[in-house]
């Protein structure tokens, strides 16, 4: 194994661990404890923003969701900026290396959020963290998937149903710019090129991003299997945030 491959593997593991430690910060549990409760003992017992909204109130629920989105978006941004502007020696010349490192960071965050090191490995269902990754790699895809989410929620009042449809939809939307090769702007743009669906300082969208989005979307669906079974039986309750 040559030095470049070894360093690339080590940095990949570092990004995964970095993301996991950040993702393990239990936002909903912290907000719950600030209100004197363990959110995992109330409502749906899920450590997520929706349950915080049900049990504590709308403002606390929205704050939790926003923080969980940022919990994934910001580490991805930090990793991208480091590897885009700071020369790191001995890494391989893989064309999509920044996307790989960002994807590994997001995967670590989602695993940490779902199985948090600091909270007994009992975490949330990863929808907000998945959204943070999609915002970073393709804001327009996020906006479209988010519009679908809120449309479904307006019609059916069930966050679980909105999530299990909007998350795979975001994945499918990412296929469009990849397949049609719509992502690359002219070489004269800022930072020597950019993406069609994002500011030029962000990622070129390739199969690497789609693979990571698929893995993270799969995690979200697996975490919602209980909800899906209740939806099939017509037993899934509507979602209503507690009034502040």
VEXDO-328248 format. One record per residue (C-alpha): residue in three letters; x, y, z. Coordinates in steps of 0.02 Angstrom, whole numbers, padded with zeros to 5 digits, always signed. Each point is the difference from the previous one (the first is absolute). Example, Ala and Ser with C-alpha at 12.3 -4.5 7.8 and 13.67 -1.06 7.14 Angstrom:
// residues 2
ALA+00615-00225+00390SER+00069+00172-00033
END
This chain:
// residues 244
UNK+00000+00000+00000UNK+00077+00165-00052UNK+00005+00155+00111UNK-00137+00094-00095UNK-00125-00141+00020UNK+00043-00021+00184UNK-00022+00186+00037UNK-00164+00004-00097UNK-00068-00146+00101UNK+00056+00079+00164UNK-00081+00167-00045UNK-00159-00091-00052UNK-00009-00085+00170UNK+00037+00166+00083UNK-00146+00083-00091UNK-00116-00142+00051UNK+00052+00013+00183UNK-00007+00190-00003UNK-00177-00006-00069UNK-00052-00133+00126UNK+00060+00101+00149UNK-00092+00156-00061UNK-00156-00099-00043UNK-00001-00079+00172UNK-00039+00169+00080UNK-00180-00040+00056UNK-00087+00163-00044UNK-00175-00057+00043UNK+00056-00078+00164UNK+00093+00158+00051UNK-00152+00109-00039UNK-00110-00123+00093UNK+00111+00007+00154UNK-00003+00189-00006UNK-00188-00020+00022UNK+00023-00128+00140UNK-00041-00159-00096UNK+00081-00144-00095UNK-00086+00014-00169UNK+00024-00188-00026UNK-00121-00033+00142UNK-00143+00102-00075UNK-00107+00005-00156UNK+00063-00119-00133UNK+00161-00027+00103UNK+00102+00053-00152UNK+00146+00118+00026UNK-00046+00115-00143UNK-00068+00173-00036UNK-00176-00060-00038UNK-00018-00082+00170UNK+00072+00156+00084UNK-00135+00101-00089UNK-00135-00119+00058UNK+00056-00006+00181UNK+00081+00169+00037UNK-00067+00119-00131UNK+00010+00064-00177UNK+00146+00120+00028UNK+00107-00132+00085UNK-00042-00126-00137UNK+00048+00119-00141UNK+00160+00049+00092UNK+00048-00184+00017UNK-00032-00034-00184UNK+00102+00151-00054UNK+00145-00048+00114UNK-00003-00179-00065UNK+00006+00065-00179UNK+00147+00111+00043UNK+00082-00145+00092UNK+00025-00083-00169UNK+00015+00151-00114UNK+00137+00091+00096UNK+00121-00148+00018UNK-00021-00034-00187UNK+00039+00182-00036UNK+00153+00000+00114UNK+00070-00158-00080UNK-00030+00065-00175UNK+00083+00168+00037UNK+00151-00084+00080UNK+00032-00116-00146UNK-00042+00133-00128UNK+00113+00138+00065UNK+00131-00083+00112UNK+00131-00103-00090UNK+00004-00174+00079UNK+00150-00103-00058UNK+00008-00184-00043UNK-00183-00023-00048UNK-00050-00095-00155UNK-00047+00094-00158UNK-00176-00074-00002UNK-00111+00119-00099UNK-00142+00004+00126UNK+00103-00002+00159UNK-00087+00151+00079UNK-00169-00078-00032UNK+00061-00161+00079UNK+00060+00088+00157UNK-00160+00103+00013UNK-00107-00155-00025UNK+00096-00094+00134UNK-00021+00147+00119UNK-00188+00004-00032UNK-00010-00188+00024UNK+00091+00015+00165UNK-00118+00139+00056UNK-00154-00103-00044UNK+00067-00154+00089UNK+00043+00106+00151UNK-00172+00079+00001UNK-00082-00171-00012UNK+00116-00090+00121UNK+00072+00142+00108UNK+00156-00039+00099UNK-00048+00125+00134UNK-00179-00061+00025UNK+00004-00188+00016UNK-00010-00028-00189UNK-00185+00045+00001UNK-00025+00140-00126UNK-00117+00067-00132UNK-00056-00053-00172UNK+00122+00108-00098UNK-00119+00098-00112UNK+00068+00172+00049UNK+00181-00057-00018UNK-00039-00072-00171UNK-00077+00168-00045UNK+00160+00087+00055UNK+00101-00106-00122UNK-00121+00032-00144UNK+00002+00188+00033UNK+00188-00002-00016UNK+00016-00103-00159UNK-00154+00066-00092UNK-00105+00141+00073UNK-00126-00006-00142UNK-00029-00186+00025UNK-00026+00037+00184UNK-00128+00136-00037UNK-00098-00115-00115UNK+00002-00145+00123UNK-00044+00119+00142UNK-00149+00066-00099UNK-00060-00179-00024UNK+00023-00034+00186UNK-00106+00149+00052UNK-00132-00037-00131UNK-00020-00177+00066UNK-00001+00063+00179UNK-00134+00129-00043UNK-00107-00136-00078UNK+00025-00142+00125UNK+00071+00080+00158UNK+00127-00141+00023UNK+00185+00039+00008UNK+00045-00183-00021UNK-00094-00015-00164UNK+00075+00163-00064UNK+00175-00060+00048UNK-00006-00173-00080UNK-00059+00077-00164UNK+00102+00161-00003UNK+00167-00081+00045UNK+00001-00127-00145UNK-00066+00139-00112UNK+00153+00106+00042UNK+00109-00147-00050UNK-00090-00016-00167UNK+00016+00186-00030UNK+00189-00014+00021UNK+00004-00124-00143UNK-00060+00131-00124UNK+00153+00115+00000UNK+00117-00150+00010UNK-00076-00095-00147UNK-00025+00153-00109UNK+00170+00072+00050UNK-00077+00168+00046UNK+00117+00035+00144UNK+00158+00070-00079UNK+00008+00186-00036UNK+00127+00079-00118UNK+00180-00001+00058UNK-00003+00190+00014UNK-00116-00002+00151UNK+00062+00030+00176UNK+00112-00132+00077UNK+00029-00080-00170UNK-00173-00069-00027UNK-00149-00043+00108UNK-00167-00085-00002UNK-00159+00036-00094UNK-00105-00022+00156UNK+00111+00090+00125UNK+00115+00149+00017UNK+00163-00026-00091UNK+00097-00021+00162UNK-00094-00162+00039UNK+00014-00174-00070UNK+00000-00069-00175UNK-00142-00125+00008UNK+00054-00175-00050UNK-00043-00182+00033UNK+00094+00014+00167UNK-00129+00121+00071UNK-00142-00108-00064UNK+00074-00156+00081UNK+00013+00086+00169UNK-00175+00073-00019UNK-00064-00176-00036UNK+00085-00069+00156UNK-00067+00139+00110UNK-00175-00011-00075UNK+00003-00187+00035UNK+00044+00035+00181UNK-00147+00119+00014UNK-00119-00130-00073UNK+00065-00138+00114UNK-00026+00113+00150UNK-00180+00029-00057UNK-00047-00184-00025UNK-00113+00004+00153UNK-00087+00156-00067UNK-00019-00079-00171UNK-00085-00153+00076UNK-00120+00112+00097UNK-00035+00101-00157UNK-00044-00161-00094UNK-00121-00047+00139UNK-00072+00175+00014UNK+00060+00015+00180UNK+00128+00140-00019UNK-00060+00152+00099UNK-00001+00176-00069UNK+00140+00117+00053UNK-00049+00151+00101UNK+00126+00115+00085UNK-00042+00058+00175UNK-00045+00183+00008UNK+00131+00108+00086
END
